[in-house]
Protein backbone atom coordinates (compact mmCIF):
# COMPACT_ATOMS: atom_id res chain seq x y z
CA UNK A 1 0.00 0.00 0.00
CA UNK A 2 0.93 3.67 -0.41
CA UNK A 3 1.97 4.87 3.06
CA UNK A 4 2.65 8.53 2.37
CA UNK A 5 2.83 10.93 -0.55
CA UNK A 6 4.96 14.06 -0.35
CA UNK A 7 4.62 16.83 -2.95
CA UNK A 8 6.65 20.02 -3.44
CA UNK A 9 5.95 22.71 -6.05
CA UNK A 10 3.70 20.66 -8.32
CA UNK A 11 1.21 22.75 -10.33
CA UNK A 12 -0.54 24.95 -7.74
CA UNK A 13 0.57 22.89 -4.74
CA UNK A 14 3.55 24.31 -2.83
CA UNK A 15 3.98 21.63 -0.17
CA UNK A 16 1.91 18.68 1.01
CA UNK A 17 2.46 15.43 2.83
CA UNK A 18 -0.42 12.97 2.90
CA UNK A 19 -0.52 9.90 5.11
CA UNK A 20 -2.71 7.17 3.64
CA UNK A 21 -4.41 4.06 4.97
CA UNK A 22 -5.29 0.76 3.34
CA UNK A 23 -8.69 0.10 1.81
CA UNK A 24 -10.83 2.63 -0.01
CA UNK A 25 -9.86 6.33 0.04
CA UNK A 26 -12.06 9.01 -1.50
CA UNK A 27 -10.56 12.25 -2.82
CA UNK A 28 -13.02 15.13 -3.06
CA UNK A 29 -13.11 18.89 -3.51
CA UNK A 30 -14.93 21.52 -5.44
CA UNK A 31 -14.72 21.52 -9.23
CA UNK A 32 -11.39 23.04 -10.21
CA UNK A 33 -9.93 22.66 -6.72
CA UNK A 34 -6.94 20.69 -8.02
CA UNK A 35 -7.79 17.07 -7.26
CA UNK A 36 -5.80 16.09 -10.35
CA UNK A 37 -2.60 17.28 -8.64
CA UNK A 38 -2.53 14.19 -6.45
CA UNK A 39 -3.12 11.91 -9.42
CA UNK A 40 -0.43 13.81 -11.33
CA UNK A 41 2.02 13.16 -8.48
CA UNK A 42 1.26 9.44 -8.58
CA UNK A 43 1.64 9.50 -12.36
CA UNK A 44 5.11 11.05 -11.99
CA UNK A 45 6.14 8.28 -9.61
CA UNK A 46 4.74 5.68 -12.03
CA UNK A 47 7.04 6.96 -14.78
CA UNK A 48 4.63 9.12 -16.78
CA UNK A 49 6.33 11.69 -18.98
CA UNK A 50 5.60 15.27 -17.94
CA UNK A 51 6.87 18.62 -19.20
CA UNK A 52 8.41 21.42 -17.14
CA UNK A 53 5.10 23.27 -17.18
CA UNK A 54 4.02 21.16 -14.16
CA UNK A 55 6.50 23.04 -11.95
CA UNK A 56 4.76 25.62 -9.77
CA UNK A 57 5.25 29.17 -10.97
CA UNK A 58 8.09 30.83 -9.11
CA UNK A 59 9.81 27.50 -8.31
CA UNK A 60 12.75 25.86 -10.07
CA UNK A 61 12.21 22.25 -9.03
CA UNK A 62 9.17 20.04 -8.54
CA UNK A 63 9.71 17.04 -6.26
CA UNK A 64 7.46 14.07 -5.46
CA UNK A 65 8.23 11.24 -3.05
CA UNK A 66 6.25 8.28 -1.77
CA UNK A 67 6.75 5.26 0.45
CA UNK A 68 5.09 1.90 -0.22
CA UNK A 69 4.68 -1.11 2.04
CA UNK A 70 4.25 -4.57 0.50
CA UNK A 71 3.17 -7.60 2.53
CA UNK A 72 4.83 -9.78 -0.12
CA UNK A 73 7.54 -7.81 -1.96
CA UNK A 74 8.92 -10.81 -3.88
CA UNK A 75 7.70 -9.65 -7.33
CA UNK A 76 8.86 -6.08 -6.70
CA UNK A 77 12.23 -7.29 -5.38
CA UNK A 78 12.74 -9.53 -8.40
CA UNK A 79 12.25 -6.54 -10.69
CA UNK A 80 14.48 -4.29 -8.59
CA UNK A 81 17.30 -6.85 -8.55
CA UNK A 82 17.07 -7.37 -12.32
CA UNK A 83 17.23 -3.57 -12.78
CA UNK A 84 20.27 -3.27 -10.51
CA UNK A 85 18.34 -1.39 -7.79
CA UNK A 86 18.27 -1.97 -4.00
CA UNK A 87 15.49 -4.29 -2.88
CA UNK A 88 12.80 -3.38 -0.35
CA UNK A 89 13.90 -3.43 3.29
CA UNK A 90 11.17 -4.86 5.52
CA UNK A 91 8.84 -4.69 2.52
CA UNK A 92 9.18 -0.90 2.13
CA UNK A 93 10.01 0.87 -1.15
CA UNK A 94 10.66 4.60 -1.51
CA UNK A 95 10.39 6.31 -4.90
CA UNK A 96 11.29 9.93 -5.59
CA UNK A 97 11.31 12.05 -8.71
CA UNK A 98 12.25 15.62 -9.53
CA UNK A 99 11.40 17.75 -12.56
CA UNK A 100 13.68 20.79 -13.00
CA UNK A 101 13.45 23.87 -15.20
CA UNK A 102 17.11 24.24 -16.16
CA UNK A 103 18.34 20.64 -16.34
CA UNK A 104 17.26 17.02 -16.54
CA UNK A 105 15.23 15.67 -13.66
CA UNK A 106 16.11 12.65 -11.52
CA UNK A 107 14.36 9.40 -10.61
CA UNK A 108 15.40 7.30 -7.61
CA UNK A 109 14.22 4.03 -6.08
CA UNK A 110 15.34 3.16 -2.56
CA UNK A 111 17.99 5.86 -2.79
CA UNK A 112 19.53 4.75 -6.10
CA UNK A 113 19.16 6.76 -9.31
CA UNK A 114 17.41 5.07 -12.20
CA UNK A 115 15.95 5.87 -15.62
CA UNK A 116 12.44 7.04 -16.43
CA UNK A 117 11.81 3.90 -18.53
CA UNK A 118 12.73 1.69 -15.55
CA UNK A 119 10.41 3.75 -13.34
CA UNK A 120 7.59 3.25 -15.86
CA UNK A 121 8.11 -0.53 -15.91
CA UNK A 122 8.15 -0.59 -12.10
CA UNK A 123 4.96 1.49 -12.06
CA UNK A 124 3.17 -1.27 -13.94
CA UNK A 125 3.72 -3.52 -10.92
CA UNK A 126 2.31 -1.28 -8.20
CA UNK A 127 -0.39 0.97 -9.69
CA UNK A 128 -3.19 0.89 -12.26
CA UNK A 129 -4.99 4.06 -13.38
CA UNK A 130 -8.61 4.10 -14.54
CA UNK A 131 -9.60 7.50 -15.79
CA UNK A 132 -11.94 9.40 -18.12
CA UNK A 133 -10.11 8.01 -21.16
CA UNK A 134 -10.96 4.40 -20.28
CA UNK A 135 -14.26 4.28 -22.25
CA UNK A 136 -12.38 5.24 -25.40
CA UNK A 137 -9.96 2.37 -24.80
CA UNK A 138 -12.92 0.05 -24.31
CA UNK A 139 -14.12 0.87 -27.83
CA UNK A 140 -10.93 -0.59 -29.32
CA UNK A 141 -11.37 -4.30 -30.05
CA UNK A 142 -7.64 -4.93 -29.66
CA UNK A 143 -7.83 -3.49 -26.12
CA UNK A 144 -10.84 -5.70 -25.45
CA UNK A 145 -8.84 -8.74 -26.53
CA UNK A 146 -6.03 -7.74 -24.18
CA UNK A 147 -8.54 -7.48 -21.33
CA UNK A 148 -9.93 -10.93 -22.10
CA UNK A 149 -6.42 -12.37 -22.20
CA UNK A 150 -5.57 -10.74 -18.88
CA UNK A 151 -8.66 -12.37 -17.40
CA UNK A 152 -7.78 -15.72 -19.04
CA UNK A 153 -4.12 -15.55 -17.89
CA UNK A 154 -2.72 -17.04 -21.09
CA UNK A 155 0.50 -15.07 -21.35
CA UNK A 156 2.64 -18.24 -21.61
CA UNK A 157 0.60 -19.64 -24.53
CA UNK A 158 0.60 -16.26 -26.28
CA UNK A 159 4.35 -15.85 -25.82
CA UNK A 160 4.97 -19.23 -27.45
CA UNK A 161 2.65 -18.37 -30.34
CA UNK A 162 4.27 -14.95 -30.83
CA UNK A 163 7.75 -16.50 -30.84
CA UNK A 164 6.74 -18.72 -33.76
CA UNK A 165 5.03 -15.74 -35.39
CA UNK A 166 8.34 -13.87 -35.21
CA UNK A 167 10.16 -16.85 -36.76
CA UNK A 168 7.61 -16.92 -39.58
CA UNK A 169 7.87 -13.15 -40.17
CA UNK A 170 11.67 -13.34 -40.35
CA UNK A 171 11.49 -16.20 -42.83
CA UNK A 172 8.97 -14.31 -44.97
CA UNK A 173 11.24 -11.27 -44.95
CA UNK A 174 14.24 -13.34 -46.00
CA UNK A 175 12.17 -15.05 -48.68
CA UNK A 176 11.28 -11.66 -50.17
CA UNK A 177 14.95 -10.67 -50.17
CA UNK A 178 15.87 -13.93 -51.88
CA UNK A 179 13.27 -13.27 -54.56
CA UNK A 180 14.68 -9.78 -55.06
CA UNK A 181 18.27 -11.03 -55.19
CA UNK A 182 17.43 -13.90 -57.52
CA UNK A 183 16.22 -11.28 -59.98
CA UNK A 184 19.74 -9.84 -60.36
CA UNK A 185 20.78 -9.63 -64.02
CA UNK A 186 24.02 -11.18 -65.32
CA UNK A 187 25.61 -7.72 -65.56
CA UNK A 188 24.63 -6.85 -61.97
CA UNK A 189 26.05 -10.13 -60.70
CA UNK A 190 29.28 -9.54 -62.64
CA UNK A 191 29.60 -6.07 -61.14
CA UNK A 192 29.15 -7.48 -57.63
CA UNK A 193 31.81 -10.13 -58.25
CA UNK A 194 34.22 -7.41 -59.41
CA UNK A 195 33.52 -5.44 -56.21
CA UNK A 196 34.11 -8.57 -54.16
CA UNK A 197 37.51 -9.08 -55.84
CA UNK A 198 38.49 -5.47 -55.11
CA UNK A 199 37.61 -5.81 -51.45
CA UNK A 200 39.40 -9.16 -51.13
CA UNK A 201 42.55 -7.66 -52.69
CA UNK A 202 42.93 -4.99 -50.02
CA UNK A 203 40.94 -6.02 -46.95
CA UNK A 204 43.03 -6.02 -43.79
CA UNK A 205 42.84 -5.77 -40.02
CA UNK A 206 42.98 -2.56 -38.01
CA UNK A 207 46.65 -3.24 -37.17
CA UNK A 208 47.57 -3.93 -40.80
CA UNK A 209 45.81 -0.74 -41.89
CA UNK A 210 47.76 1.28 -39.32
CA UNK A 211 51.04 -0.23 -40.60
CA UNK A 212 50.04 0.49 -44.23
CA UNK A 213 49.26 4.12 -43.41
CA UNK A 214 52.63 4.51 -41.61
CA UNK A 215 54.53 2.96 -44.54
CA UNK A 216 52.60 5.19 -46.96
CA UNK A 217 53.67 8.32 -45.12
CA UNK A 218 57.31 7.14 -45.02
CA UNK A 219 57.37 6.20 -48.68
CA UNK A 220 56.14 9.68 -49.67
CA UNK A 221 59.13 11.36 -47.99
CA UNK A 222 61.65 8.51 -47.98
CA UNK A 223 64.60 10.33 -49.62
CA UNK A 224 64.38 13.43 -47.42
CA UNK A 225 63.81 11.39 -44.27
CA UNK A 226 66.75 9.12 -45.02
CA UNK A 227 69.14 12.04 -45.64
CA UNK A 228 68.00 14.04 -42.62
CA UNK A 229 68.04 11.03 -40.28
CA UNK A 230 71.59 10.15 -41.44
CA UNK A 231 72.68 13.77 -40.91
CA UNK A 232 71.32 13.80 -37.36
CA UNK A 233 72.93 10.45 -36.55
CA UNK A 234 76.26 11.75 -37.88
CA UNK A 235 76.02 15.01 -35.94
CA UNK A 236 75.54 13.00 -32.80
CA UNK A 237 77.90 10.02 -33.20
CA UNK A 238 80.60 10.87 -35.77
CA UNK A 239 84.09 11.91 -34.68
CA UNK A 240 83.91 15.51 -33.52
CA UNK A 241 80.14 15.17 -33.02
CA UNK A 242 78.05 15.86 -29.93
CA UNK A 243 78.66 12.40 -28.44
CA UNK A 244 82.44 12.91 -28.80
CA UNK A 245 82.36 16.18 -26.88
CA UNK A 246 80.10 14.73 -24.19
CA UNK A 247 82.52 11.80 -23.75
CA UNK A 248 85.35 14.25 -23.12
CA UNK A 249 83.17 16.07 -20.61
CA UNK A 250 82.46 12.76 -18.84
CA UNK A 251 86.21 12.10 -18.42
CA UNK A 252 86.77 15.55 -16.90
CA UNK A 253 83.74 15.18 -14.64
CA UNK A 254 85.08 11.82 -13.42
CA UNK A 255 88.32 13.47 -12.34
CA UNK A 256 86.43 16.27 -10.58
CA UNK A 257 84.15 13.87 -8.70
CA UNK A 258 87.19 11.90 -7.49
CA UNK A 259 88.52 15.06 -5.87
CA UNK A 260 85.31 16.96 -4.96
CA UNK A 261 83.04 14.13 -3.80
CA UNK A 262 79.22 14.30 -3.27
CA UNK A 263 77.86 17.09 -5.46
CA UNK A 264 80.40 16.45 -8.27
CA UNK A 265 79.57 12.73 -8.27
CA UNK A 266 75.85 13.52 -8.75
CA UNK A 267 76.61 15.78 -11.71
CA UNK A 268 78.92 13.16 -13.22
CA UNK A 269 76.12 10.56 -13.04
CA UNK A 270 73.71 12.88 -14.84
CA UNK A 271 76.32 13.60 -17.50
CA UNK A 272 76.93 9.87 -18.06
CA UNK A 273 73.17 9.41 -18.45
CA UNK A 274 73.09 12.15 -21.08
CA UNK A 275 75.92 10.45 -22.96
CA UNK A 276 73.98 7.15 -23.00
CA UNK A 277 70.78 8.90 -24.14
CA UNK A 278 72.65 10.67 -26.97
CA UNK A 279 74.08 7.36 -28.11
CA UNK A 280 70.58 5.79 -28.14
CA UNK A 281 69.13 8.71 -30.11
CA UNK A 282 71.95 8.51 -32.66
CA UNK A 283 71.33 4.78 -33.03
CA UNK A 284 67.58 5.23 -33.62
CA UNK A 285 68.12 7.97 -36.22
CA UNK A 286 70.60 5.70 -37.99
CA UNK A 287 67.96 2.93 -38.05
CA UNK A 288 65.36 5.37 -39.47
CA UNK A 289 67.84 6.42 -42.16
CA UNK A 290 68.36 2.76 -43.08
CA UNK A 291 64.59 2.05 -43.11
CA UNK A 292 63.84 5.11 -45.26
CA UNK A 293 66.58 4.12 -47.67
CA UNK A 294 64.88 0.72 -48.10
CA UNK A 295 61.88 2.37 -49.83
CA UNK A 296 62.98 1.71 -53.38
CA UNK A 297 60.83 3.16 -56.18
CA UNK A 298 59.37 -0.32 -56.76
CA UNK A 299 58.41 -0.78 -53.09
CA UNK A 300 57.02 2.76 -52.88
CA UNK A 301 54.87 2.13 -55.95
CA UNK A 302 53.52 -1.07 -54.44
CA UNK A 303 52.59 0.71 -51.18
CA UNK A 304 51.00 3.55 -53.18
CA UNK A 305 48.93 1.02 -55.13
CA UNK A 306 47.73 -0.76 -51.98
CA UNK A 307 46.77 2.54 -50.33
CA UNK A 308 44.95 3.73 -53.45
CA UNK A 309 42.96 0.47 -53.59
CA UNK A 310 42.07 0.74 -49.90
CA UNK A 311 40.91 4.36 -50.24
CA UNK A 312 38.69 3.43 -53.20
CA UNK A 313 37.07 0.60 -51.27
CA UNK A 314 36.72 2.58 -48.02
CA UNK A 315 35.03 5.48 -49.79
CA UNK A 316 32.32 3.06 -50.99
CA UNK A 317 31.90 0.69 -48.09
CA UNK A 318 33.15 2.26 -44.87
CA UNK A 319 36.08 3.95 -43.19
CA UNK A 320 37.07 0.97 -41.02
CA UNK A 321 38.08 -2.60 -41.92
CA UNK A 322 35.08 -3.89 -39.91
CA UNK A 323 32.63 -1.84 -42.02
CA UNK A 324 34.27 -2.97 -45.26
CA UNK A 325 34.20 -6.60 -44.11
CA UNK A 326 30.47 -6.29 -43.31
CA UNK A 327 29.84 -4.91 -46.81
CA UNK A 328 31.92 -7.74 -48.27
CA UNK A 329 29.80 -10.34 -46.50
CA UNK A 330 26.58 -8.72 -47.71
CA UNK A 331 27.83 -8.78 -51.32
CA UNK A 332 28.86 -12.39 -50.88
CA UNK A 333 25.39 -13.27 -49.52
CA UNK A 334 23.73 -11.56 -52.49
CA UNK A 335 25.79 -13.58 -54.95
CA UNK A 336 25.20 -16.78 -53.00
CA UNK A 337 21.46 -16.05 -52.89
CA UNK A 338 21.40 -15.62 -56.65
CA UNK A 339 23.18 -18.90 -57.29
CA UNK A 340 21.39 -20.83 -54.54
CA UNK A 341 18.03 -19.07 -54.75
CA UNK A 342 15.93 -22.21 -55.17
CA UNK A 343 17.69 -24.00 -52.31
CA UNK A 344 17.32 -21.01 -49.97
CA UNK A 345 13.69 -20.51 -50.96
CA UNK A 346 13.01 -24.12 -50.11
CA UNK A 347 14.68 -23.66 -46.70
CA UNK A 348 12.63 -20.53 -45.94
CA UNK A 349 9.48 -22.24 -47.18
CA UNK A 350 10.08 -25.12 -44.78
CA UNK A 351 10.73 -22.68 -41.90
CA UNK A 352 7.45 -20.90 -42.67
CA UNK A 353 5.57 -24.19 -42.93
CA UNK A 354 7.07 -25.47 -39.66
CA UNK A 355 6.18 -22.24 -37.85
CA UNK A 356 2.60 -22.36 -39.11
CA UNK A 357 2.41 -26.00 -38.09
CA UNK A 358 3.33 -24.96 -34.55
CA UNK A 359 0.97 -21.96 -34.50
CA UNK A 360 -2.19 -23.70 -35.69
CA UNK A 361 -2.61 -25.99 -32.64
CA UNK A 362 -1.54 -23.14 -30.36
CA UNK A 363 -4.21 -20.90 -31.92
CA UNK A 364 -6.86 -23.58 -31.27
CA UNK A 365 -5.71 -23.97 -27.67
CA UNK A 366 -5.70 -20.20 -27.14
CA UNK A 367 -9.19 -19.97 -28.61
CA UNK A 368 -10.45 -22.68 -26.25
CA UNK A 369 -8.95 -20.91 -23.22
CA UNK A 370 -10.36 -17.57 -24.37
CA UNK A 371 -13.81 -19.11 -24.90
CA UNK A 372 -13.87 -20.56 -21.38
CA UNK A 373 -12.62 -17.28 -19.92
CA UNK A 374 -15.18 -15.30 -21.95
CA UNK A 375 -18.03 -17.22 -20.32
CA UNK A 376 -16.68 -16.51 -16.84
CA UNK A 377 -16.02 -12.84 -17.70
CA UNK A 378 -19.57 -12.46 -19.03
CA UNK A 379 -21.10 -13.92 -15.88
CA UNK A 380 -18.94 -11.81 -13.59
CA UNK A 381 -19.59 -8.55 -15.47
CA UNK A 382 -23.36 -9.21 -15.64
CA UNK A 383 -23.40 -9.82 -11.89
CA UNK A 384 -21.50 -6.58 -11.32
CA UNK A 385 -23.85 -4.70 -13.67
CA UNK A 386 -26.78 -5.95 -11.63
CA UNK A 387 -25.17 -4.52 -8.51
CA UNK A 388 -24.70 -1.23 -10.37
CA UNK A 389 -28.42 -0.82 -11.01
CA UNK A 390 -29.15 -2.61 -14.30
CA UNK A 391 -32.28 -4.75 -14.10
CA UNK A 392 -31.81 -7.00 -17.12
CA UNK A 393 -28.30 -6.37 -18.45
CA UNK A 394 -26.76 -8.51 -21.17
CA UNK A 395 -23.02 -8.50 -21.67
CA UNK A 396 -21.27 -10.87 -24.06
CA UNK A 397 -17.83 -11.47 -25.51
CA UNK A 398 -18.31 -12.16 -29.22
CA UNK A 399 -15.35 -14.42 -29.93
CA UNK A 400 -14.38 -15.41 -33.46
CA UNK A 401 -11.76 -18.00 -34.46
CA UNK A 402 -9.44 -17.32 -37.40
CA UNK A 403 -6.54 -19.79 -36.97
CA UNK A 404 -5.35 -19.31 -40.56
CA UNK A 405 -4.80 -15.59 -39.97
CA UNK A 406 -1.31 -15.57 -38.51
CA UNK A 407 -1.12 -12.32 -36.56
CA UNK A 408 -0.55 -10.87 -33.10
CA UNK A 409 -4.17 -11.70 -32.20
CA UNK A 410 -3.07 -15.36 -31.99
CA UNK A 411 -5.75 -16.83 -34.24
CA UNK A 412 -8.90 -15.33 -32.76
CA UNK A 413 -10.52 -11.98 -32.06
CA UNK A 414 -13.30 -10.67 -29.86
CA UNK A 415 -15.65 -7.76 -29.35
CA UNK A 416 -17.56 -6.78 -26.20
CA UNK A 417 -21.28 -6.24 -26.77
CA UNK A 418 -23.88 -4.93 -24.32
CA UNK A 419 -27.59 -4.39 -23.90
CA UNK A 420 -29.06 -2.52 -20.93
CA UNK A 421 -32.60 -3.77 -21.32
CA UNK A 422 -34.45 -7.02 -21.99
CA UNK A 423 -35.48 -7.55 -25.59
CA UNK A 424 -32.68 -5.42 -27.03
CA UNK A 425 -29.95 -6.93 -29.18
CA UNK A 426 -26.51 -6.46 -27.59
CA UNK A 427 -24.50 -3.82 -29.46
CA UNK A 428 -20.79 -2.99 -29.54
CA UNK A 429 -19.75 -0.72 -26.67
CA UNK A 430 -18.99 2.15 -29.06
CA UNK A 431 -22.69 2.27 -29.92
CA UNK A 432 -23.92 2.68 -26.34
CA UNK A 433 -25.75 6.00 -26.40
CA UNK A 434 -25.85 6.75 -22.67
CA UNK A 435 -22.61 7.98 -21.10
CA UNK A 436 -23.94 6.91 -17.70
CA UNK A 437 -24.47 3.36 -18.96
CA UNK A 438 -21.02 3.33 -20.53
CA UNK A 439 -19.39 4.52 -17.30
CA UNK A 440 -21.02 1.69 -15.35
CA UNK A 441 -20.13 -0.93 -17.96
CA UNK A 442 -16.53 0.28 -17.88
CA UNK A 443 -16.47 0.11 -14.08
CA UNK A 444 -17.97 -3.39 -14.10
CA UNK A 445 -15.37 -4.66 -16.57
CA UNK A 446 -12.47 -2.92 -14.82
CA UNK A 447 -13.60 -4.08 -11.39
CA UNK A 448 -13.91 -7.65 -12.64
CA UNK A 449 -10.43 -7.56 -14.18
CA UNK A 450 -8.97 -5.87 -11.11
CA UNK A 451 -10.41 -8.57 -8.89
CA UNK A 452 -8.04 -11.09 -10.48
CA UNK A 453 -5.14 -8.69 -10.94
CA UNK A 454 -2.41 -8.49 -8.31
CA UNK A 455 -1.80 -4.74 -8.72
CA UNK A 456 -1.89 -3.43 -5.13
CA UNK A 457 -2.98 0.17 -5.84
CA UNK A 458 -5.94 1.09 -8.06
CA UNK A 459 -6.73 4.70 -8.92
CA UNK A 460 -10.14 5.69 -10.28
CA UNK A 461 -10.56 9.21 -11.62
CA UNK A 462 -14.24 10.18 -11.75
CA UNK A 463 -15.39 6.75 -12.93
CA UNK A 464 -18.75 7.66 -11.40
CA UNK A 465 -19.28 10.50 -13.87
CA UNK A 466 -22.79 10.70 -15.33
CA UNK A 467 -24.35 8.52 -12.63
CA UNK A 468 -26.07 9.47 -9.41
CA UNK A 469 -28.62 8.61 -6.79
CA UNK A 470 -28.87 4.95 -5.84
CA UNK A 471 -26.52 4.04 -8.69
CA UNK A 472 -23.85 6.25 -7.14
CA UNK A 473 -24.22 4.38 -3.87
CA UNK A 474 -23.89 1.08 -5.75
CA UNK A 475 -20.68 2.33 -7.38
CA UNK A 476 -19.34 3.24 -3.95
CA UNK A 477 -20.17 -0.18 -2.53
CA UNK A 478 -18.41 -1.93 -5.45
CA UNK A 479 -15.31 0.21 -5.00
CA UNK A 480 -15.34 -0.63 -1.32
CA UNK A 481 -15.55 -4.37 -2.13
CA UNK A 482 -12.72 -3.94 -4.60
CA UNK A 483 -10.54 -2.49 -1.84
CA UNK A 484 -10.48 -5.75 0.09
CA UNK A 485 -6.81 -6.76 0.06
CA UNK A 486 -5.69 -3.68 -1.92
CA UNK A 487 -5.67 0.09 -1.82
CA UNK A 488 -8.25 1.97 -3.90
CA UNK A 489 -8.09 5.74 -4.47
CA UNK A 490 -11.07 7.40 -6.14
CA UNK A 491 -11.52 11.02 -7.17
CA UNK A 492 -15.27 11.57 -7.00
CA UNK A 493 -18.00 14.21 -7.03
CA UNK A 494 -20.64 11.86 -5.64
CA UNK A 495 -21.32 11.95 -1.87
CA UNK A 496 -22.76 8.41 -2.11
CA UNK A 497 -19.37 7.18 -3.32
CA UNK A 498 -17.29 9.26 -0.90
CA UNK A 499 -19.38 8.07 2.06
CA UNK A 500 -18.42 4.45 1.32
CA UNK A 501 -14.70 5.22 1.69
CA UNK A 502 -12.70 4.13 4.71
CA UNK A 503 -10.70 7.38 4.57
CA UNK A 504 -11.38 10.74 2.99
CA UNK A 505 -8.96 13.32 1.53
CA UNK A 506 -10.13 16.88 0.88
CA UNK A 507 -8.49 19.03 -1.78
CA UNK A 508 -8.96 22.79 -1.36
CA UNK A 509 -7.95 25.80 -3.43
CA UNK A 510 -7.31 29.17 -1.80
CA UNK A 511 -6.83 32.43 -3.68
CA UNK A 512 -5.61 35.89 -2.74
CA UNK A 513 -5.18 38.95 -4.90
CA UNK A 514 -1.69 37.78 -5.89
CA UNK A 515 -1.53 34.03 -5.38
CA UNK A 516 -3.41 30.74 -5.80
CA UNK A 517 -2.53 27.57 -3.92
CA UNK A 518 -3.88 24.04 -3.46
CA UNK A 519 -3.78 21.95 -0.30
CA UNK A 520 -4.78 18.39 0.53
CA UNK A 521 -5.60 17.01 3.95
CA UNK A 522 -7.35 14.02 5.55
CA UNK A 523 -10.76 14.29 7.18
CA UNK A 524 -11.59 12.30 10.31
CA UNK A 525 -13.78 9.31 9.34
CA UNK A 526 -16.80 10.42 11.40
CA UNK A 527 -15.79 14.01 12.07
CA UNK A 528 -17.77 17.17 11.51
CA UNK A 529 -15.52 18.23 8.63
CA UNK A 530 -16.29 15.07 6.69
CA UNK A 531 -20.00 15.54 7.33
CA UNK A 532 -19.65 19.11 6.10
CA UNK A 533 -17.84 18.04 2.93
CA UNK A 534 -20.50 15.42 2.15
CA UNK A 535 -23.17 18.04 2.79
CA UNK A 536 -21.41 20.38 0.34
CA UNK A 537 -21.42 17.59 -2.24
CA UNK A 538 -25.16 17.14 -1.56
CA UNK A 539 -25.76 20.81 -2.27
CA UNK A 540 -25.24 22.98 0.84
CA UNK A 541 -22.74 22.48 3.65
CA UNK A 542 -24.74 24.84 5.87
CA UNK A 543 -28.07 23.11 5.32
CA UNK A 544 -29.27 21.15 8.31
CA UNK A 545 -31.08 18.61 6.11
CA UNK A 546 -27.98 18.14 3.96
CA UNK A 547 -25.84 17.53 7.04
CA UNK A 548 -28.37 15.05 8.40
CA UNK A 549 -28.41 13.22 5.08
CA UNK A 550 -24.59 13.21 5.07
CA UNK A 551 -24.59 11.58 8.50
CA UNK A 552 -27.10 9.03 7.25
CA UNK A 553 -24.89 8.20 4.26
CA UNK A 554 -21.95 7.60 6.59
CA UNK A 555 -24.04 5.36 8.83
CA UNK A 556 -25.21 3.35 5.82
Phi, psi and omega in degrees: 000159175280119183272313176212156177230125182241128185234135175226124172056048175251119181055243180265000184265119181281304179213140175201143173226120184245125173268132184242159178244172176285177178080209188264123177241127176264141176240117184231171179162164180296157177303129181083007182287337179111027180298332181292345180298317180296317179294324177298322178296317178294323177297320177300315181291336179273003175093013177293143178279130179224146178275173182290348181294347179284345180290134181301139179300134182094350179251158180257338185222135171254134181228136177229137179218146178212152175242139181236146177237124182245129177292327175229095184272014187301315181293317178297315181297322178300315179295314182300316179298316181294335179268002179074029181248155179297141180281172180289134173264124183055034177077006183258137176233135179241125178242137175225153178209139176239147171237124186241151182285320191259350180207176182295144177283180182229146175237138179219143176233123182051039175087354180252134180293147178212178182268162179294324180294322177295319179298321179294318178295320178295322180302327178297344181269337187243347183216150176222122182264138174230107187235193182300337180280353184300318179302323179296321177295325181294335180290337185279120184295331178292323176293323178297320178295321177298320178296317179298318180293325177296321178292322182282341180056059183243031184300323182295315179297316180296318180300317179296316179300314183292331175296314178292327176297321178294319177299315180298315181298320178296318179295319177298320179295316179293324178297320179295319178297320179298318178298319180294318182289325180296340181275004178300135177284169179298321180294319179295319179296320179295320177298316180296321178296321178296320178295322178297318178297319179298315180295315181297333182284342184228358182296141184207177178272172178300319181293317179295323178294319178298319179294320179297316180296321178294315179297324180296316178297317180295319183295329181293330184234032187300313185297311181294319180295319180297313181295314182292320179295318178296321179296317179294316179300319179294318180298333181271319192248345180292165178298131183085003179275184184300318181297325180296313180294320180294324177298318177298317179298324179296318180297318179294317180297326179297319179294320182294320182291333178292329182266321188268341177078214191333287186297323180290325178295320179298317180293323178298317180299318179295322180293320178296321178298319178297321179296319179294318181296319178297320179296320179295317180298316179299321180295318181292321177296324178296321179294319177297322178297319180292320180294316180297325180291339181284348180281083177290161178306323180294315181293319179298320179295322179294317179295318179300319181294317179297317181293320179298318179295318179297315181298322179296315181292317184292327177297329181274320194241355178140152186277345182244155176304324181296319179294319179295319179297321178298315179297322179298317180294323179295319178297318180298319179295322178298315180293320179295321180296324180293319183280331183246028187304312184296319180295314181293323178297322178295319179297313180295322178299319179293319179299317179296315180297317179298316181297317179295325177296329177282324185285326183302308178294327177295319179299320179294321179292318178298319179299317181296318179293318179298320182296316179295318180293324180300319180297317179293320180296318179301313182296318182293317181292318178299319178298317180294320179296324176298319179293336181267014170104358177279133182279311182228062182284148172232125177229131182219154175252104180281102185258135182230129180272139176212064187299335181280348177271099184276102182210180183293348177281356173064035171088007175200159181221166181213163173215135178277131177234152188211145172223131183276339188228152178297143177087354179260138178287129178302137182240157175304150185302326182297343183259008175288123186283321187276124178292329178295317177297316181298319180298319180289322177298316179300316180296320180297316180294312182296319180295321178296315180293320181294331182294338178253357182270146181270003181299123188282340183234122178245133180241124179245122180252100177054043177289349180266013179300143176071016172233164180192187178059223182296329180295322177299318178296322178296319177300316179298318180296321180292322177295323178294318176298320182296336183279357177294115179085002178208173180256129179239125174248133182223119170278124187216154172250001183262123178296328179298324178285313182299325182293337180281348186285147176289321178228160190222125176250134180250127176256128182231144176247132176239142182227140171242186179295336186237356187209152174229134180220159180236138177231160178220133183210154179279150174252142178298139186310317182241021185280168182296325181296321179292320176300318180296320180293319177295322178296319176302317180294332177282342177142330183198111181293339182265358181279130180296319181293323179293320179292322178295319178294322178299317178297321180296319178300318179295320179296321181290000000 
